[in-house]
Amino acid sequence: MSSYSTSADQSAVMQSDAAASTAPTSTVPDLVKIGSIPSNTAIDIETDVLDPVVMNESICRFQLQNKGILHSHSKIVLRMANNGEKSYLPIGVGIHSLIQRCVLRIGTKTVSEIDDYNHYLGYKSLFMSNEHQKEREQLTSGRAISHGIYYNDGGNASSVGQSNTSASFVGLDLGYGYEKTGSKSSPGTSDSNAVLELLPCQRTNGLVGPDAATTFNGPEYQIALADLFPFLYTNQLPLYMISEPVTIELTFSERKFRLSAGGTGSAVGASANLDLTATQLIADYQYFPQEIMESYARENADMTFTYVDYRLAKRNVVQKNASGSEIGSGQQIMNIGAAGRICSKVVTMLSNDGIDEVSLVNNFHSMGAMREVNGTDAQNYNGKLTANIKYNNQFLYPVDIDNSARLFNAVVSAEGMVPFVVREEYGYEGKQISPIDFEGLAQNGVDHQGNAYGLPNKFFYQAYHLNRNERVNSRGLEYYFDYDKLQNYSTAKDSDAANAVGAKGNSYTLRTYVELMKVATLKNGMIETFFA
């Protein structure tokens, strides 16, 4: 008997043949075979309406079911109780004004959270287009900052100038007409008969039913989960792969009882309550074919999510001088944290704590320095903010920024798009805002005697893109700022001294939101989170 030895080349060929014989059948359809190609791209959507597991005037908590894939635009529904008053939510943030803090937790781990969420949303609302604000948001969330141009060709054209090829003013455009007998053709005058109004369904105005015995509910709005949690902008939660409880917790703002009043010429706030019985979470769960979802779970047993989260730092900036003798804040240095973290962006805003119900946008605004445009040429000026950020022993900008156009460009660079605001609303420059009343408050209410209820100088937000892609050292980020000069208020639009801005003090709050890179890992149904 003779024996045969197998060469190395022959052995390799035999192993390759054996591997080929045991390889799984190809999942690629046979495209040349007569008949249909097997494919299944159906997606099923299941919607659950969940009641909160905890609900009171201070806090609301929902627990999601661990099934399917949670759609990021699932909605939380909040309804205002009818208070019998003609009042409405701040038009810059709408129903978001009620949320002071929001938290997404999986098990005992906090995946995403934002403090002073209502102020943060005031900034994010800048980047929502006019058509989206006008056609959707004013009804779904109460945000109503949509602009339109105002032509003047009415009876007062001789005094303010007639519009021909260019508009005289810019103002709110919400797709709803003027109240009473006011002339649409005279936008250059603050005629009390020409009053813009919100849609009736947006006000808690005490309407009654046809039988005059049934009172209608207050306005009902929705908040998308993706608005609450930036994590859900770029990721959807595969709930069926998570074995821990998933909860959403909202902490309500103390200002929820201070809705802006309108229609009567008074700036006094009205009280309103949430209808606790109407708060619900409309959760949409996506389902792909079972074999696809099972295969996805097997192949992605260890998943990694990269996203951004925000940390808040704030400081009081107090002005003690009386109105008419304003002073600047002086250069201040504020440590805003982020030590040892990777930070991609910083957002800052300055709000006057005394401006709440005496403003169309309530306290959820960002103010710049004051201006004087009614004096002599020597007296007229536009105030300015001088700002810079220092980290890792270097300044972000070689020379401090003190030009509002340059600050505006920094916002565009940080967000990658232009904010939908006009020049006077942002940098307090020019006189473009219409004086026509909106729900009893003039849109251009601006003067330094306390008429802080209008739109000018309420959207002076700053954003700084940290472009060096460096981890912040142990000293953290330092924000250098100097407002020259800050507005001091003495009176309000109405004669109620208790509601005057100055009566509440000229205290400002500077808020900074630091955008940090964060990582979440899902392994064997368990979530772990850590900063990058």
Buried (B, 14 or more C-beta within 10 A) or exposed (E): EEEEEEEEEEEEEEEEEEEEEEEEEEEEEEEEEEEEEEEEEEEEEEEBEBEBEEBEEEBBBBBBBBBBBBBBBBBBBBBBBBBBBBBBBBBBBBBBBBBBBBBBBBBEBEBBBBBBBBBBBBBBBBBBEEEEBBBEBBBBBBBBBBBBBBBBBBEBBEEBEBBEEEBBBBBBBBEBEBBEEBBEBBBBBBBEEBBBBBBEBBBBBBBEEEEEEEEBBBBBBBBBBBBBBBBBEEBBBBBBBBEBEBBBBBBBBEBBBBBBBBBEBBBBBBEBBBBBEBBBBBBBBBBBEEEEBEEBBEEEEEBEBEBBBBBBBBBEBEBEEEBEEBEBBEBEEBBBBBBEBBBBBBBBBBBBBBBBBBBBBBBBBBBBBBBBBEEEEEEEBBBBBBBBBBBEEEEBEEEBBBEBEEBBEBBEEBBEEEBBBBBBBBBBBEEBBBBBBBBBBBBBBBEBEBBBBBBBBBBBBBBBBBEEEEBBEEEBBBBBBBBBBBBBBBBBBBEBEEBBBBBBBBBBBBBBBBBBBBEBEBEEBEBEBEBE
